[in-house]
Amino acid sequence: MNRRLLFAIIAVTVFALGVIVWFFIYAQQKPATSLGETRNPLLPSGISKGFQFIFGEEEPPISTSSTEMTFPTPEALTKIWDKPATGQTFITKSVVIEVDATSTKGTTTVMIKKLANSTSTILMFVDRITGYVYAYNRELGKIYQISNTTIPGIHDAYIFNNGKSIILRYADNDRKAIVGILANIPNVTDKGDAKPLEDTTYLPAQVTSVAINKKGTLASYLVTGDAGTSVYTVSQKGALLVAGTPFKEWSLSYGGDTLYATTKPSAYIEGQTVVIPSFEFVVGNKTGLMSNPSETGMFINSMWSSTGLKTFLSDSGNQAVLSVNTLASKCGWGQKDFLVCAVPRVLPRKTEGLPDDWFQGRFTFDDSLEIIDTKTANSYPLYSFSSSQKLKFDVTNFSISENNSLISFNRKQDASLWLLDTSLINNE
């Protein structure tokens, strides 16, 4: 009996040693998923995954593993991402939740749990360092990774089609150009693993401007060539040419389902905004002109005048000057002409002109957030960044949820991503 037990122990020990040897010597690391399906050059080579801990190898800065972050009790202002981010967009997803209900059995009423359909608001965004798509679920207080296709050096990103499609522009060092790609975003839940981008196609290397409408149903981009520029709209049949012009310096934007183009803003040049594809004049003949349209066709505009920066509303040819001054790109539209602007506490006294000096990084603003009454052109305080944060906020790239309660934006100084929950402002 003892000999049988001894042989059994020896057999189990040999089997266990065999498993350990196989794991440490023969287990192979998986190549990183990237745009070209190439191995991540930052990963250790020639060392099996099992032995990396022996040699003290640290995790590489770019990883294809799923990332999950959780937050404590939500506050009014939350830093969502402390690294450069872009493309932030609110989407809605259908979810199944448990709700309390009652059930009557004879004369007895008991509490039960039932499943019900609901919608959840998700903030999607792109990490500019890796190109990974992430999602932040406010109800769960959790960030999770959606895509794991590595695309370093993202310039900007545009998520549309309710979070199913994306346009990315990134710096290609070999071509020495900004390259654009169109792809589908994989369907990943907060409990799933990140997956590669799907159906990736390259856009022309000369894409200089991209615009997505508020509903996320329309996407257009501008291609610059030797003969001028061409405007394309993305459809199920591919990219459709909608307009062309000899002039090259345009910036696209959507107001509702109407596409607009504004000349590149400069304090030294008069600009104008036109409708695409007719090129019908909307507003213009103003230096430093920036235009930001709402879904109803109202514009928040800014310009550089002889007396400095001016901000005004325009609608069907009528104009109203605001009581505060800021750049139009530092404003964001919500539902029903809800308008929030990042307003500098102090405008610089000495400047060659705006927005040029701001674009070129000669100075940054220290903002507070204001609500603009589009009927009266008056402004009202919304949120002031507290001194306890020890940060100045030069705010840009607003995205606003459907009910206007959640406002996301970038801090221009470091491109970090933040979220303001307006329902919690009074609780601070």
C-alpha positions in Angstrom: 0.0 0.0 0.0 2.9 2.4 0.8 4.6 1.5 -2.5 1.5 2.4 -4.4 1.2 5.7 -2.6 4.9 6.4 -3.2 4.5 5.7 -7.0 1.4 7.9 -7.1 3.3 10.8 -5.4 6.2 10.4 -7.9 3.9 10.4 -10.9 2.0 13.5 -9.7 5.4 15.3 -9.1 6.8 14.4 -12.5 3.6 15.6 -14.2 3.6 18.9 -12.3 7.3 19.5 -13.2 6.5 18.8 -16.8 3.7 21.4 -16.8 6.0 24.0 -15.2 8.8 23.4 -17.7 6.4 23.7 -20.6 4.9 26.9 -19.3 8.2 28.7 -18.7 10.1 27.5 -21.8 7.5 26.9 -24.5 4.7 29.4 -23.7 4.9 32.1 -26.5 3.8 35.7 -26.2 1.3 36.9 -28.7 2.3 39.6 -31.1 0.7 43.0 -30.6 -2.3 44.0 -32.7 -1.4 47.0 -34.7 -2.6 48.7 -37.9 -0.1 46.7 -39.9 -0.4 43.5 -37.8 3.2 43.8 -36.8 4.9 42.9 -33.6 5.2 45.7 -31.1 9.0 46.7 -31.2 8.9 47.7 -27.5 8.0 44.1 -26.4 11.0 41.9 -25.2 12.2 39.6 -28.0 13.7 36.2 -27.6 12.4 35.7 -24.0 9.4 33.6 -23.4 6.5 35.1 -21.5 7.0 32.8 -18.5 10.7 33.8 -18.0 10.2 37.6 -18.3 9.7 38.1 -14.5 13.2 36.5 -13.9 14.9 39.1 -16.1 13.0 42.0 -14.5 11.2 43.1 -17.7 8.7 45.8 -17.1 5.4 46.1 -19.0 5.9 48.1 -22.2 4.3 51.5 -22.5 2.0 50.3 -25.3 -0.1 47.2 -24.4 -2.9 45.4 -26.2 -4.4 44.1 -23.0 -7.8 45.3 -21.9 -7.7 48.3 -19.5 -10.2 48.9 -16.8 -10.4 51.9 -14.4 -12.9 52.5 -11.7 -13.8 55.7 -9.9 -15.1 56.4 -6.4 -18.3 58.3 -5.8 -18.8 60.6 -8.8 -18.0 64.3 -8.3 -19.1 67.3 -10.3 -15.7 67.5 -12.1 -13.9 64.3 -12.9 -10.6 63.7 -14.7 -11.4 60.8 -17.0 -8.1 60.4 -18.7 -4.8 61.9 -17.6 -3.0 61.3 -20.9 -3.7 63.1 -24.2 -7.2 62.1 -25.5 -9.4 63.1 -28.4 -12.6 62.2 -30.2 -14.8 62.3 -27.0 -18.4 61.5 -28.0 -21.5 60.6 -26.0 -23.5 57.6 -27.2 -26.5 55.7 -25.9 -26.6 51.9 -25.5 -29.5 49.7 -24.7 -29.0 47.7 -21.5 -30.9 45.3 -19.4 -31.2 46.2 -15.7 -32.8 44.8 -12.6 -35.7 46.8 -11.1 -37.8 46.3 -8.0 -41.3 45.2 -8.5 -44.2 43.6 -6.6 -46.0 40.3 -7.1 -49.3 39.3 -5.5 -49.9 35.7 -4.6 -53.4 35.4 -3.1 -53.6 38.0 -0.4 -49.8 38.3 -0.1 -47.7 41.0 -1.9 -44.0 40.3 -2.1 -41.1 42.3 -3.6 -39.4 40.7 -6.6 -36.7 41.6 -9.1 -37.6 42.0 -12.8 -35.5 42.6 -15.9 -36.2 45.8 -17.8 -34.8 47.5 -20.9 -33.1 50.8 -20.3 -30.5 53.1 -22.0 -27.1 54.0 -20.7 -25.1 57.1 -21.7 -21.5 56.2 -22.5 -18.6 58.6 -23.2 -16.3 57.1 -25.8 -12.8 58.6 -26.6 -9.4 57.7 -28.1 -6.0 57.7 -26.4 -3.8 59.7 -28.6 -0.6 57.8 -27.6 -1.8 54.3 -28.5 -4.9 54.9 -30.7 -7.0 52.6 -28.5 -10.7 53.4 -28.2 -12.1 53.5 -24.6 -15.5 53.9 -23.0 -16.5 55.5 -19.7 -19.8 54.3 -18.2 -21.0 57.0 -15.7 -23.5 54.8 -14.0 -20.8 52.1 -13.2 -18.1 54.7 -12.7 -15.8 52.6 -14.9 -13.5 53.0 -17.9 -13.0 50.0 -20.1 -11.0 49.4 -23.3 -12.8 48.7 -26.6 -10.2 48.4 -29.3 -6.6 47.1 -29.2 -5.3 48.1 -32.6 -2.1 50.1 -32.0 -1.9 53.4 -34.0 0.7 55.6 -32.3 0.7 59.4 -32.7 -3.1 60.1 -33.1 -3.7 63.7 -34.3 -7.5 63.6 -33.9 -10.4 61.2 -34.0 -14.1 61.3 -34.8 -16.5 58.7 -33.5 -19.9 58.4 -35.1 -22.8 56.0 -36.1 -23.6 55.7 -32.3 -20.1 54.5 -31.5 -19.8 52.0 -34.3 -17.6 53.9 -36.7 -14.5 56.1 -36.4 -12.2 58.3 -38.5 -8.7 58.6 -37.2 -5.9 60.9 -38.4 -2.4 60.1 -37.3 1.2 61.3 -38.0 3.0 59.0 -40.5 6.7 59.7 -40.1 7.6 57.7 -43.2 5.2 59.7 -45.5 5.8 62.9 -43.4 2.0 63.5 -43.6 -1.2 63.2 -41.6 -2.8 59.9 -42.7 -6.5 59.3 -42.3 -8.3 55.9 -41.8 -11.9 54.9 -41.6 -12.8 51.8 -39.5 -15.6 50.1 -37.6 -15.4 49.9 -33.8 -15.8 46.4 -32.3 -18.8 45.8 -30.1 -17.3 45.3 -26.6 -19.1 45.5 -23.3 -17.6 46.6 -20.0 -17.1 42.9 -19.2 -15.5 41.9 -22.5 -12.0 41.9 -23.9 -10.7 44.6 -26.3 -10.7 43.7 -30.0 -9.0 45.0 -33.2 -10.7 47.7 -35.3 -12.6 46.2 -38.2 -12.9 46.9 -41.9 -10.1 49.5 -41.8 -9.6 51.5 -45.0 -7.2 54.4 -45.7 -8.4 57.9 -46.6 -6.3 60.1 -48.8 -3.2 61.4 -47.0 -4.2 65.0 -47.7 -7.3 65.0 -45.4 -7.1 68.3 -43.7 -10.5 68.6 -42.0 -13.2 66.2 -40.7 -16.8 67.0 -39.4 -19.4 64.8 -37.8 -23.0 66.0 -37.2 -24.4 66.0 -33.6 -26.5 62.9 -34.1 -23.5 61.0 -35.4 -25.2 60.0 -38.6 -23.2 62.1 -41.1 -19.4 62.3 -41.5 -17.6 64.4 -44.1 -13.9 65.1 -44.8 -11.9 67.6 -46.9 -9.1 66.4 -49.3 -6.5 69.0 -50.4 -4.7 68.6 -53.7 -2.8 70.6 -56.2 -6.0 71.8 -57.9 -7.8 72.8 -54.7 -10.0 70.9 -52.3 -12.7 68.3 -52.6 -15.4 67.5 -50.0 -16.5 63.9 -49.5 -19.3 62.5 -47.3 -19.1 58.9 -45.9 -22.0 56.6 -46.9 -22.7 52.9 -47.0 -21.6 52.9 -50.6 -18.3 54.5 -49.8 -17.1 58.1 -50.0 -19.2 60.4 -52.2 -17.8 63.6 -53.7 -20.2 66.5 -52.8 -18.2 69.6 -53.6 -15.0 71.0 -54.9 -13.3 74.4 -54.9 -9.9 75.9 -55.9 -9.5 77.4 -52.4 -7.6 75.1 -50.1 -7.9 76.5 -46.6 -11.2 75.4 -45.3 -12.5 73.9 -42.0 -15.7 71.8 -42.0 -18.5 71.8 -39.4 -22.0 70.5 -39.2 -25.1 72.4 -38.1 -27.8 69.8 -37.9 -27.6 67.9 -41.2 -26.2 71.0 -43.0 -22.5 71.0 -43.8 -20.6 74.3 -43.5 -17.1 75.4 -44.5 -15.2 78.3 -42.9 -11.9 79.7 -44.1 -8.9 79.1 -41.9 -9.0 81.7 -39.2 -6.3 84.4 -38.9 -6.2 87.8 -37.3 -4.6 89.1 -40.6 -7.2 87.7 -43.1 -10.9 88.3 -43.5 -12.8 85.0 -43.4 -16.2 83.7 -44.3 -18.5 80.8 -43.7 -20.4 79.1 -46.5 -22.9 76.3 -47.0 -21.7 73.1 -48.7 -22.2 72.2 -51.6 -23.7 75.5 -52.8 -21.0 77.8 -51.2 -23.8 80.1 -50.3 -22.5 82.9 -48.0 -23.6 82.7 -44.3 -21.4 85.1 -42.4 -18.0 86.7 -43.1 -15.8 89.6 -44.1 -14.4 89.5 -40.6 -10.8 89.0 -39.6 -10.0 86.0 -37.4 -13.4 84.6 -38.1 -14.3 81.3 -36.3 -17.8 79.8 -36.7 -19.4 77.1 -34.6 -23.0 76.1 -35.7 -25.8 74.6 -33.7 -28.3 72.0 -34.9 -30.9 74.7 -35.7 -28.5 76.8 -37.8 -27.6 79.4 -35.2 -23.8 80.3 -34.9 -21.5 81.3 -32.2 -18.8 83.4 -33.9 -15.6 85.1 -32.8 -13.4 87.6 -34.7 -10.4 89.8 -34.1 -11.1 93.5 -34.3 -9.2 96.8 -33.8 -10.4 96.7 -30.2 -9.5 93.0 -29.6 -11.4 89.8 -29.5 -15.2 89.9 -30.1 -17.7 87.1 -29.8 -21.2 87.2 -31.3 -24.3 85.1 -32.2 -25.5 85.1 -35.7 -28.8 83.7 -37.0 -30.3 84.3 -40.5 -28.3 87.4 -41.0 -29.0 88.8 -37.5 -26.1 89.3 -35.1 -25.9 89.9 -31.4 -22.6 90.7 -29.5 -22.1 88.7 -26.3 -21.4 90.2 -22.9 -18.3 88.0 -22.7 -15.5 87.3 -25.2 -14.0 84.0 -26.1 -13.0 82.0 -29.2 -15.9 80.2 -30.9 -14.0 76.9 -30.8 -14.1 77.1 -27.0 -17.9 76.8 -27.0 -20.1 73.7 -27.3 -23.7 73.2 -28.4 -26.2 70.9 -26.6 -29.9 70.2 -27.2 -32.3 73.0 -27.9 -29.6 75.6 -28.5 -28.0 75.0 -25.1 -24.7 76.8 -25.3 -21.7 76.6 -23.0 -18.5 78.5 -23.4 -15.1 78.5 -21.8 -14.5 82.2 -21.1 -11.0 83.5 -20.2 -10.8 85.2 -16.9 -8.4 87.7 -18.4 -7.6 88.4 -22.0 -4.0 89.1 -22.9 -3.3 92.8 -23.3 -0.4 92.3 -25.7 -0.9 90.0 -28.6 -0.3 90.0 -32.3 -3.8 88.6 -32.8 -6.3 85.8 -32.1 -6.7 83.0 -32.7 -3.2 82.9 -34.2 -1.3 83.3 -30.9 -3.5 80.7 -29.3 -3.0 78.2 -32.0 0.8 78.7 -32.0 0.9 78.3 -28.2 2.3 81.7 -27.4 -0.1 81.8 -24.4 -2.9 79.8 -22.9 -6.1 80.9 -21.3 -7.3 80.5 -17.7 -11.0 79.8 -18.2 -14.3 79.5 -16.3 -17.4 78.0 -17.8 -20.4 80.1 -18.7 -23.9 79.4 -20.0 -24.9 81.7 -22.9 -28.6 82.6 -23.2 -29.0 82.6 -27.0 -32.2 84.7 -26.9 -30.6 87.6 -24.9 -26.9 87.0 -25.6 -26.3 87.3 -21.8 -24.0 84.9 -20.0 -24.4 83.2 -16.6 -21.8 81.3 -14.5 -21.8 77.6 -14.7 -18.6 76.3 -13.2 -15.4 77.9 -11.8 -12.4 75.7 -11.5 -11.3 75.8 -7.8 -7.9 76.8 -6.7 -7.6 73.5 -4.8 -7.0 71.8 -8.2 -3.9 73.9 -8.7 -4.5 73.8 -12.4 -5.4 76.4 -15.0 -7.9 75.2 -17.5 -7.7 76.3 -21.1 -10.8 74.4 -22.3 -11.5 73.2 -25.8 -13.3 70.4 -27.7 -16.6 70.3 -25.9 -19.0 67.3 -26.2 -22.4 67.4 -24.5 -24.8 64.6 -23.7 -28.3 64.4 -25.0 -30.0 65.9 -21.9 -27.3 68.6 -21.5 -26.3 67.2 -18.0 -22.9 65.8 -18.9 -20.2 68.0 -20.5 -16.8 66.6 -21.6 -13.8 68.6 -22.7 -10.0 68.7 -23.1 -7.6 70.7 -21.0 -5.5 72.2 -23.8 -2.3 72.4 -21.7 -1.9 68.6 -21.6 -4.9 67.3 -23.7 -6.3 65.4 -20.7 -10.0 64.5 -20.8 -12.4 65.8 -18.2 -16.1 65.4 -17.4 -18.5 67.9 -15.7 -21.7 66.6 -14.3 -24.0 69.7 -14.0 -26.4 67.9 -11.7 -23.7 67.7 -9.0 -22.3 71.2 -9.2 -24.4 72.5 -6.2 -23.2 69.5 -4.1 -19.6 70.7 -4.0 
